[in-house]
Structure formats: structure tokens, C-alpha cells
Amino acid sequence: MGHLEGLLERLGKHGEINSHVVLSTQFEGRPVAEPRPEARRVTPSEGCSR
């Protein structure tokens, strides 16, 4: 995932991006939970125009 994050940050310098992760198999197991407060927050890149 770190490699993907680096790629998205470099692409973000050229404009706003939106990404999704698609699983090849159905996800079963634990429900998706809200992230913990200490989880890494997303920060805008230099090219972010918001």
C-alpha cells in the first residue's frame, strides 16, 4: 500500500484524484470499522486545489 500511496501523491501534484480499491473476491469477516483517532490522516499534496 505504501507504493500506491507514493504514486497517488505524485499524481496529485497534477490535479485532484480519486482512487478506489477493488477486491477480486468478496470480503467476508469483520465489519468495516471507523478508523482509530491515531490513524494517519490524509494531507493535501502540493498540487491539491481544494
C-alpha positions in Angstrom: 0.0 0.0 0.0 2.9 2.4 0.6 3.9 2.1 -3.0 0.3 3.0 -4.1 0.3 6.0 -1.7 3.5 7.3 -3.2 2.1 7.0 -6.7 -1.1 8.8 -5.7 0.8 11.6 -4.1 2.9 12.1 -7.2 -0.2 12.1 -9.4 -1.9 14.5 -7.0 0.6 17.2 -8.0 -1.1 17.4 -11.4 -4.7 17.8 -10.1 -7.4 16.2 -7.9 -7.6 12.4 -7.9 -10.0 9.9 -6.6 -9.0 6.2 -6.1 -10.8 3.0 -5.1 -9.6 -0.5 -4.2 -11.4 -3.3 -5.9 -11.1 -6.8 -4.4 -11.1 -9.8 -6.7 -13.1 -11.8 -4.1 -16.0 -10.8 -1.8 -14.8 -9.5 1.5 -16.2 -11.6 4.4 -15.3 -11.4 8.1 -15.1 -8.5 10.4 -17.3 -5.4 9.6 -15.6 -2.2 8.4 -15.0 0.0 11.4 -14.4 3.7 11.9 -10.6 4.4 11.9 -8.9 5.0 15.3 -8.2 8.6 16.2 -4.4 7.9 16.0 -4.7 6.6 12.4 -2.7 8.5 9.8 -4.7 11.5 8.4 -4.7 12.3 4.7 -2.9 15.5 3.9 -3.3 17.5 0.7 -0.3 17.3 -1.7 1.3 20.4 -3.2 -0.9 20.1 -6.3 -4.2 20.0 -4.4 -6.5 22.8 -5.3 -9.3 22.5 -2.7 
